[in-house]
Amino acid sequence: METTRQQKIQRLIQKELGEIFQRQTQAMGGVLVSVSAVRISPDLSVCRGYLSVFPSERASEIVDNINKNVRQLRYELGRRLGQQLRIIPEFTFYVDDSLDYIDHIDELLKK
């Protein structure tokens, strides 16, 4: 069960990460990264982010690259949220493939 504070921080981090990824992917051209969900531990020190990537063929490559550069991302988030959060959590990102799963189910139902 998540507390109200956890939920507020999750929404705040999701919004800021979305803005950071939007700015970074503009230079890449043809790639769209969106933050579909953020989950934070009760002590607010560990955060898991679920990313939806378009095109989905490059999803694992892009998420691996983001996980390799997580320190830079944490620094940027610290600059943005330093006045609102005492501790910037450690991040781990995962591919959110729920849209691919929905498309697969739709294809199966159309047959």
C-alpha positions, 0 to 999 in steps of 0.5 A: 500500500502506497502512502500519499507522499509516495504517490505525490513523489511518484507523479512529480518524478514521472513528470520531470523524467518525461520532460527530460526524456522529451528534450533528449530524444528531440535530438535523436529523431524518430524516437519517442520515450515516455514514462508510463509509470514510476514506483518508489520504495517506502523509504524514498531511496529506490525508484523504478521507472517503466519506459514506453519506447517508440519504435518498440524494436529499439526499446531494449537498446534505448533502455540499456543506454539510459540505465548506463547513463543513470548517474547523469539523469539523477544529477539532472533530476537533482538540479530540478527537484533539489528544493522539493526532495531531500534525497534523490532516489537511485533509479533503475529503468525497465521496458514497459511493453504493455502496448505491444501486449495489447496489440498482440491480444487485438490481433488474436481477437481479430482472427 
